Amino acid sequence: MNMPKKPISATIEISLLDWIARECRDTTTYRNKSHLIEIALQELRSRGKDHG
């Protein structure tokens, strides 16, 4: 099931933005920057469940 999504704004270090751009060049893993960030946040959230 697709959850509703809402656009956000964030300020991110240039080196991290460069890494995101490199990761998104091959669209077989991430559709776009938003997809990569969403997957990263889901991973971070799941790690927090293991430590809380």
N, C-alpha and C positions, 0 to 999 in steps of 0.2 A: 504494500500500500504506500502510495506517495503521500508524504506529509506536506501540508502547505509550507511554502517558503516565503521569506521576507528578505529583501535586500538590506545589507548593512554597509557601513563604511569602517575601514580600519587603517591605521597608520602602521606600516611595516618597514623594517630595515631594508635598504636597497639590496644588500647581499642575499637576504631571504627572498626578496622579489625576483632576483636573478635566478635563484635556485628553482623557484616555482615555475618561472618561464621555461627553464631547461626541462623540468619534469613534464611540462605540458606539451612539449614539442611532439611527442609520440602520443597520439590520442587514444591508443589502445588501453592505457591504464587510467588516464584522467581525461574527461571530456573537455574540461576547461579549468581555469584557476579556481572558480567557485567550487567545483567538484573536488579538486585536490584539497582545498581548505576544509570542506565539509568532512571528507574522509579523515583528515588529520585530527579534527576536533572530535569526531566519533571515537577514534582510537584513544585519544587523550582521556575522554570521558570513561571509556571502558577500563582503562588502567586505573583510574581513580576508584572505581568500584572494587578493584582488587586490594586497594590499600585503605579502605575506609570501613 
